[in-house]
Amino acid sequence: MTNEEVTQLLKKAYSDEIETVMNYLTNSIVLDGVSAEEVKESLETDIQEELSHAELLGNRLKQLDERPPASYDFEAKQESLQPPEDSTDVLSVIEGVLDAEEDAIQTYRELITAAGDDDPVTEDIAVTILADEEAHRTEFRGFKREYQN
């Protein structure tokens, strides 16, 4: 059906999206302070978008006769997106989000290349999600500039 590189990248992207949902949810709950509100609201909104990405990826894996990863297949990797000890440390969460978005952008670019002309459906899904991830990165770059000033 498709090459192993595409399958592995789809599984990585799926797992990364699920981990991102978990970390966005936790950070949107634990952050405190007036200055955290806008970031918390953005994270809450992004949770639904990241879940929809995972759903698209999982469905594509199913279409390719593969099983999306489940909890036993999961290995957490987003160290910088872990909730901060200081619940008012909004900047560390922003930096963690930027790290996660950069990783996602790289994964989707690799998936686009791997899918190429042989798998236009996967390529299209990756292009669509890539645009969302780049928009998230732009938003959080703005938050970072704001918090650094």
N, CA and C of each residue as an Amber inpcrd file, in Angstrom:
protein
   447
   0.8240000  -1.2120000   0.0000000   0.0000000   0.0000000   0.0000000
   0.8580000   1.2620000   0.0000000   1.6580000   1.4260000   1.0440000
   2.4930000   2.6180000   1.1520000   3.8310000   2.2070000   1.7350000
   4.7970000   3.0710000   1.6550000   6.1050000   2.6610000   2.1510000
   6.1840000   2.7880000   3.6760000   7.1320000   2.0710000   4.2320000
   7.2670000   2.0020000   5.6910000   7.6070000   3.3580000   6.3010000
   8.3680000   4.1790000   5.5920000   8.7120000   5.5060000   6.1080000
   7.4520000   6.3470000   6.3240000   6.5300000   6.3090000   5.3910000
   5.2710000   7.0510000   5.5190000   4.4910000   6.5450000   6.7280000
   4.3990000   5.2370000   6.8550000   3.6690000   4.6460000   7.9800000
   4.2810000   5.0680000   9.3170000   5.6000000   4.9870000   9.4120000
   6.2720000   5.3610000  10.6670000   6.0910000   6.8500000  10.9800000
   6.1640000   7.6910000   9.9750000   5.9550000   9.1270000  10.1920000
   4.5090000   9.4220000  10.5940000   3.5570000   8.7230000   9.9970000
   2.1570000   8.8940000  10.3950000   1.9630000   8.5020000  11.8600000
   2.5770000   7.4030000  12.2670000   2.4640000   6.9490000  13.6570000
   3.1460000   7.9210000  14.6080000   4.3060000   8.4510000  14.2180000
   5.0020000   9.4330000  15.0530000   4.1380000  10.6890000  15.2040000
   3.6110000  11.1650000  14.0960000   2.7870000  12.3800000  14.1270000
   1.5450000  12.1680000  14.9840000   0.9260000  11.0060000  14.8520000
  -0.2600000  10.6850000  15.6550000   0.0880000  10.7320000  17.1470000
   1.1530000  10.0400000  17.5340000   1.5710000  10.0180000  18.9450000
   1.9230000  11.4150000  19.4440000   2.6140000  12.1750000  18.6170000
   2.9880000  13.5450000  19.0040000   1.7490000  14.4170000  19.2250000
   0.7500000  14.2690000  18.3680000  -0.4750000  15.0580000  18.5260000
  -1.1830000  14.6960000  19.8370000  -1.2370000  13.4000000  20.1580000
  -1.8830000  12.9680000  21.4060000  -1.1110000  13.4950000  22.6150000
   0.2160000  13.4320000  22.5680000   1.0210000  13.9600000  23.6710000
   0.8310000  15.4670000  23.8090000   0.7420000  16.1540000  22.6910000
   0.5190000  17.5960000  22.7150000  -0.8180000  17.9290000  23.3660000
  -1.8540000  17.1750000  23.0420000  -3.1650000  17.3920000  23.6620000
  -3.0460000  17.2710000  25.1760000  -2.3730000  16.2210000  25.6360000
  -2.2270000  16.0050000  27.0770000  -1.4940000  17.1890000  27.7330000
  -0.4130000  17.6210000  27.1220000   0.3690000  18.7050000  27.7110000
  -0.3320000  20.0580000  27.6060000  -1.0120000  20.3160000  26.5070000
  -1.7750000  21.5660000  26.3900000  -2.8820000  21.6000000  27.4410000
  -3.5700000  20.4850000  27.6120000  -4.6450000  20.4250000  28.5970000
  -4.0990000  20.6840000  29.9950000  -3.0400000  19.9880000  30.3540000
  -2.4690000  20.1600000  31.6900000  -2.0000000  21.5910000  31.9050000
  -1.2980000  22.1500000  30.9330000  -0.8170000  23.5280000  31.0890000
  -1.9650000  24.5280000  31.1410000  -3.0330000  24.2690000  30.3850000
  -4.1740000  25.1990000  30.4210000  -4.8810000  25.1470000  31.7800000
  -4.7150000  24.0620000  32.4940000  -5.3120000  23.9270000  33.8240000
  -4.4060000  24.5260000  34.8980000  -3.0970000  24.2720000  34.8250000
  -2.2150000  24.6310000  35.9410000  -1.6860000  26.0490000  35.9100000
  -1.6470000  26.6980000  34.7430000  -1.1190000  28.0610000  34.7040000
  -1.9930000  28.9920000  35.5400000  -1.3240000  29.8860000  36.2630000
  -2.0130000  30.8670000  37.1080000  -1.5900000  32.2790000  36.7420000
  -2.4340000  33.2090000  37.1210000  -2.1000000  34.6160000  36.9790000
  -2.8420000  35.2810000  35.8400000  -2.9850000  36.5760000  35.9850000
  -3.6910000  37.3720000  34.9840000  -2.9930000  37.2860000  33.6350000
  -1.6600000  37.2960000  33.6470000  -0.9180000  37.2740000  32.3870000
  -1.0020000  35.9170000  31.6860000  -1.4590000  34.9100000  32.3840000
  -1.5520000  33.5690000  31.7990000  -2.8510000  33.3440000  31.0340000
  -3.8380000  34.1780000  31.2440000  -5.1720000  33.9140000  30.6940000
  -5.2050000  33.7690000  29.1820000  -4.5330000  34.6610000  28.4610000
  -4.5700000  34.5920000  27.0010000  -3.8970000  33.3090000  26.4900000
  -2.7970000  32.9220000  27.1110000  -2.1090000  31.6910000  26.7230000
  -2.9790000  30.4800000  27.0350000  -3.6070000  30.4650000  28.2090000
  -4.4920000  29.3600000  28.5840000  -5.6390000  29.2160000  27.5800000
  -6.2400000  30.3270000  27.2030000  -7.3430000  30.2860000  26.2340000
  -6.8810000  29.7430000  24.8860000  -5.6870000  30.1550000  24.4640000
  -5.1560000  29.6630000  23.1970000  -4.8950000  28.1590000  23.2680000
  -4.3290000  27.7010000  24.3660000  -4.0850000  26.2650000  24.5390000
  -5.3940000  25.4840000  24.5100000  -6.4100000  25.9960000  25.1870000
  -7.7110000  25.3150000  25.2100000  -8.2980000  25.1920000  23.8020000
  -8.1500000  26.2340000  23.0110000  -8.6360000  26.1980000  21.6310000
  -7.8360000  25.2040000  20.8010000  -6.5140000  25.2250000  20.9870000
  -5.6360000  24.3680000  20.2050000  -5.8270000  22.8840000  20.5230000
  -6.3020000  22.5660000  21.7110000  -6.5330000  21.1630000  22.0840000
  -7.4530000  20.4930000  21.0690000  -8.5470000  21.1470000  20.7380000
  -9.5050000  20.5680000  19.7850000  -8.8880000  20.4030000  18.4010000
  -8.0760000  21.3670000  17.9950000  -7.4370000  21.2740000  16.6840000
  -6.4270000  20.1320000  16.6520000  -5.6490000  19.9950000  17.7130000
  -4.6650000  18.9050000  17.7780000  -5.3740000  17.5440000  17.7970000
  -6.4940000  17.4530000  18.4970000  -7.2730000  16.2070000  18.4820000
  -7.7770000  15.8880000  17.0780000  -8.2030000  16.9070000  16.3570000
  -8.6790000  16.6580000  14.9900000  -7.5240000  16.2140000  14.0950000
  -6.3190000  16.7330000  14.3490000  -5.1480000  16.2670000  13.5970000
  -4.9260000  14.7780000  13.8620000  -4.9600000  14.3940000  15.1390000
  -4.7590000  12.9830000  15.5020000  -5.8150000  12.1070000  14.8330000
  -7.0380000  12.5780000  14.7990000  -8.1090000  11.8090000  14.1720000
  -7.8490000  11.6190000  12.6760000  -7.4390000  12.6840000  11.9990000
  -7.1060000  12.5780000  10.5730000  -5.9870000  11.5620000  10.3480000
  -4.9470000  11.6450000  11.1690000  -3.8030000  10.7500000  11.0280000
  -4.1920000   9.3040000  11.3320000  -4.9690000   9.1220000  12.3980000
  -5.4250000   7.7760000  12.7580000  -6.2850000   7.1600000  11.6760000
  -7.1790000   7.9510000  11.1140000  -8.0170000   7.4490000  10.0230000
  -7.1940000   7.1110000   8.7890000  -6.1710000   7.9150000   8.5150000
  -5.3110000   7.6200000   7.3610000  -4.5520000   6.3100000   7.5850000
  -4.0520000   6.1180000   8.8040000  -3.3850000   4.8530000   9.1140000
  -4.3390000   3.6750000   8.8900000  -5.5540000   3.7980000   9.3330000
  -6.5600000   2.7360000   9.1530000  -6.7860000   2.4660000   7.6680000
  -6.8710000   3.5310000   6.8750000  -7.0640000   3.3740000   5.4320000
  -5.8880000   2.6440000   4.7880000  -4.7150000   2.7820000   5.3940000
  -3.5110000   2.1270000   4.8760000  -3.3030000   0.7470000   5.4980000
  -4.3500000   0.2580000   6.1830000  -4.3120000  -1.0690000   6.8010000
  -3.3460000  -1.1450000   7.9810000  -3.1840000  -0.0430000   8.6680000
  -2.3260000   0.0370000   9.8450000  -3.1770000   0.4270000  11.0460000
  -2.6580000   0.1510000  12.2380000  -3.3480000   0.5220000  13.4730000
  -2.6630000   1.7510000  14.0660000  -3.4430000   2.7800000  14.4230000
  -2.8380000   3.9230000  15.0970000  -2.2420000   3.4790000  16.4400000
  -1.2020000   4.1460000  16.8860000  -0.6130000   3.7870000  18.1770000
  -1.6120000   3.9470000  19.3220000  -1.4890000   3.0780000  20.3090000
  -2.3080000   3.1550000  21.5170000  -1.3850000   3.4330000  22.7080000
  -1.9400000   3.4500000  23.8970000  -1.1680000   3.8800000  25.0690000
   0.0630000   3.0110000  25.3310000   0.0040000   1.7290000  25.0470000
   1.1750000   0.8700000  25.2660000   2.2830000   1.1580000  24.2540000
   1.9280000   1.7610000  23.1380000   2.9090000   2.1120000  22.1050000
   3.5460000   3.4710000  22.3640000   3.0240000   4.1750000  23.3440000
   3.3590000   5.5780000  23.5570000   4.6530000   5.7490000  24.3520000
   5.4950000   6.6650000  23.8790000   6.6990000   7.0620000  24.5990000
   6.7350000   8.5910000  24.6160000   6.6090000   9.1750000  25.8150000
   6.5810000  10.6350000  25.9400000   7.9320000  11.2350000  25.5700000
   7.8870000  12.3730000  24.8650000   9.1170000  13.0150000  24.3920000
   9.1350000  14.5260000  24.6270000   8.0230000  15.1200000  24.9850000
   7.9420000  16.5780000  25.0510000   8.3840000  17.1160000  26.4200000
   9.6500000  16.9600000  26.7030000  10.1820000  17.3840000  27.9960000
   9.9610000  18.8750000  28.2550000  10.1950000  19.7080000  27.2600000
  10.0930000  21.1530000  27.4740000   8.6490000  21.6360000  27.6220000
   7.6740000  20.7750000  27.3300000   6.2660000  21.1690000  27.4320000
   5.6250000  20.6820000  28.7330000   6.4450000  20.1190000  29.6160000
   5.9160000  19.6910000  30.9180000   5.5120000  20.9150000  31.7300000
   4.4770000  20.8030000  32.5460000   4.0300000  21.9490000  33.3400000
   5.1510000  22.4490000  34.2500000   5.2980000  23.7540000  34.3660000
   6.3690000  24.3090000  35.1970000   6.0690000  24.1260000  36.6900000
   7.1290000  24.0500000  37.4880000   6.9720000  23.9910000  38.9460000
   6.2620000  25.2420000  39.4500000   6.6420000  26.3850000  38.8750000
   6.0230000  27.6730000  39.2190000   4.8500000  27.8800000  38.2580000
   3.6450000  27.8140000  38.7580000   2.4540000  27.8930000  37.9020000
   2.2670000  29.2490000  37.2360000   3.0940000  30.2310000  37.5940000
   3.0280000  31.5390000  36.9330000   4.1160000  31.6900000  35.8690000
   4.8920000  30.6430000  35.6200000   5.9770000  30.6880000  34.6340000
   5.4090000  30.4430000  33.2350000   4.7260000  31.4420000  32.7410000
   4.0590000  31.3460000  31.4420000   5.0780000  31.2280000  30.3120000
   6.2070000  31.9180000  30.4420000   7.2060000  31.9040000  29.3810000
   7.7410000  30.4890000  29.1250000   7.9210000  29.6820000  30.1640000
   8.4180000  28.3190000  29.9360000   7.3980000  27.4900000  29.1660000
   6.1210000  27.7280000  29.3990000   5.0790000  27.0150000  28.6470000
   5.0980000  27.4710000  27.1850000   5.2320000  28.7600000  26.9710000
   5.3010000  29.2920000  25.6040000   6.4840000  28.6640000  24.8640000
   7.6260000  28.5960000  25.5120000   8.8110000  28.0090000  24.8820000
   8.5990000  26.5190000  24.6130000   7.9120000  25.8280000  25.5250000
   7.5920000  24.4200000  25.3030000   6.6780000  24.2200000  24.1130000
   5.6910000  25.0980000  23.9790000   4.7850000  25.0330000  22.8240000
   5.5800000  25.2520000  21.5390000   6.4750000  26.2240000  21.5430000
   7.2790000  26.4870000  20.3470000   8.1450000  25.2810000  19.9820000
   8.7200000  24.6200000  20.9760000   9.5060000  23.4080000  20.7040000
   8.6300000  22.3280000  20.0650000   7.4340000  22.1300000  20.6290000
   6.5150000  21.1100000  20.1020000   6.0870000  21.4500000  18.6740000
   5.8240000  22.7170000  18.4200000   5.4020000  23.1220000  17.0720000
   6.5430000  22.9460000  16.0700000   7.7600000  23.2790000  16.4580000
   8.9090000  23.0830000  15.5600000   9.0740000  21.6090000  15.2190000
   8.9300000  20.7400000  16.2210000   9.0290000  19.3040000  15.9800000
   7.9280000  18.8310000  15.0350000   6.7120000  19.3160000  15.2680000
   5.5860000  18.9310000  14.4040000   5.8170000  19.4000000  12.9700000
   6.2710000  20.6200000  12.8180000   6.5300000  21.1730000  11.4810000
   7.5560000  20.3160000  10.7540000   8.6090000  19.9310000  11.4430000
   9.6360000  19.0840000  10.8380000   9.0470000  17.7300000  10.4350000
   8.2510000  17.1330000  11.3170000   7.6480000  15.8350000  11.0160000
   6.7420000  15.9180000   9.7940000   5.9040000  16.9540000   9.7200000
   4.9860000  17.0620000   8.5800000   5.7260000  17.3500000   7.2850000
   6.8130000  18.1020000   7.3430000   7.6100000  18.3220000   6.1330000
   8.2410000  17.0110000   5.6650000   8.7340000  16.2060000   6.6100000
   9.2910000  14.8970000   6.2570000   8.2070000  13.9930000   5.6650000
   7.0090000  14.0580000   6.2310000   5.9070000  13.2340000   5.7380000
   5.5130000  13.6450000   4.3210000   5.4970000  14.9190000   4.0480000
   5.1780000  15.4140000   2.7020000   6.1860000  14.8680000   1.6990000
   7.4690000  14.9390000   2.0530000   8.5240000  14.4350000   1.1710000
   8.4080000  12.9290000   0.9770000   8.1900000  12.2000000   2.0830000
   8.1050000  10.7390000   2.0040000   6.8930000  10.2820000   1.1890000
   5.7750000  10.9760000   1.3490000   4.5550000  10.5990000   0.6230000
   4.6830000  10.9270000  -0.8590000   5.1830000  12.1290000  -1.1290000
   5.4150000  12.5420000  -2.5110000   4.2710000  12.2380000  -3.4410000
   4.6270000  11.9050000  -4.6750000   3.6230000  11.6040000  -5.7020000
   2.9980000  10.2270000  -5.5280000   3.6430000   9.3540000  -4.7290000
   3.1370000   7.9920000  -4.5580000   1.9100000   7.9210000  -3.6560000
   1.7410000   8.9200000  -2.7830000   0.6420000   8.8810000  -1.8100000
   0.0760000  10.2970000  -1.6420000  -0.6630000  10.7660000  -2.6430000
  -1.1590000  12.1410000  -2.6030000  -2.1510000  12.4190000  -1.4640000
  -2.8530000  11.4000000  -0.9920000  -3.8030000  11.6080000   0.1020000
  -3.0530000  11.9450000   1.3890000  -2.0320000  11.1470000   1.7070000
  -1.2270000  11.4260000   2.8990000  -0.5260000  12.7670000   2.7570000
  -0.0190000  13.0400000   1.5760000   0.6500000  14.3220000   1.3280000
  -0.3100000  15.4850000   1.5970000  -1.5370000  15.3700000   1.1230000
  -2.5330000  16.4280000   1.3190000  -2.8470000  16.6260000   2.8070000
  -3.0030000  15.5310000   3.5380000  -3.2700000  15.6240000   4.9830000
  -2.1070000  16.3320000   5.6710000  -0.8780000  15.9420000   5.3210000
   0.3030000  16.5440000   5.9440000   0.4130000  18.0340000   5.6270000
   0.1020000  18.4220000   4.4020000   0.1530000  19.8410000   4.0170000
  -0.8790000  20.6410000   4.8190000  -2.0730000  20.1000000   4.9560000
  -3.1370000  20.7780000   5.7010000  -2.7480000  20.9750000   7.1610000
  -2.2430000  19.9090000   7.7830000  -1.8660000  20.0000000   9.1980000
  -0.6470000  20.9050000   9.3590000   0.2910000  20.8430000   8.4290000
   1.4690000  21.7190000   8.4750000   1.0550000  23.1880000   8.5470000
   0.0790000  23.5690000   7.7680000  -0.3890000  24.9630000   7.7850000
  -0.9170000  25.3430000   9.1660000  -1.6510000  24.4350000   9.8130000
  -2.1560000  24.6990000  11.1650000  -1.0050000  24.8530000  12.1550000
  -0.0150000  23.9640000  12.0610000   1.1120000  24.0060000  12.9990000
   1.9280000  25.2820000  12.8170000   2.0980000  25.7190000  11.5800000
   2.8210000  26.9710000  11.3460000   2.0490000  28.1670000  11.9000000
   0.7250000  28.1250000  11.8250000  -0.0950000  29.1980000  12.4070000
   0.0380000  29.2140000  13.9270000   0.0600000  28.0340000  14.5560000
   0.2450000  27.9630000  16.0160000   1.6030000  28.5420000  16.3980000
   2.6290000  28.1740000  15.6270000   3.9720000  28.6820000  15.9120000
   4.0040000  30.2040000  15.8380000   3.3750000  30.7680000  14.8280000
   3.3390000  32.2240000  14.6810000   2.6620000  32.8770000  15.8740000
   1.5360000  32.3080000  16.3130000   0.8130000  32.8490000  17.4660000
   1.6890000  32.8280000  18.7190000   2.3680000  31.7170000  18.9600000
   3.1700000  31.6040000  20.1780000   4.4880000  32.3690000  20.0830000
   4.9910000  32.6170000  18.8850000   6.1310000  33.5320000  18.7440000
   5.7160000  34.9330000  19.2060000   4.4980000  35.3140000  18.8590000
   3.9780000  36.6060000  19.3080000   3.8550000  36.6620000  20.8190000
   3.3330000  35.6020000  21.4290000   3.2580000  35.5370000  22.8950000
   4.6480000  35.6700000  23.5070000   5.6300000  35.0120000  22.9110000
   6.9980000  35.0470000  23.4660000   7.5540000  36.4660000  23.4150000
   7.3650000  37.1400000  22.2950000   7.8510000  38.5290000  22.1870000
   7.1890000  39.4040000  23.2470000   5.9010000  39.1990000  23.4360000
   5.1570000  39.9760000  24.4270000   5.7030000  39.7440000  25.8390000
   5.9700000  38.4910000  26.1840000   6.4190000  38.1580000  27.5450000
   7.8640000  38.5490000  27.7800000   8.6590000  38.6450000  26.7230000
  10.0490000  39.0500000  26.8800000  10.1920000  40.5530000  27.0450000
   9.1760000  41.3100000  26.6490000   9.2370000  42.7780000  26.7630000
   8.7670000  43.2680000  28.0750000
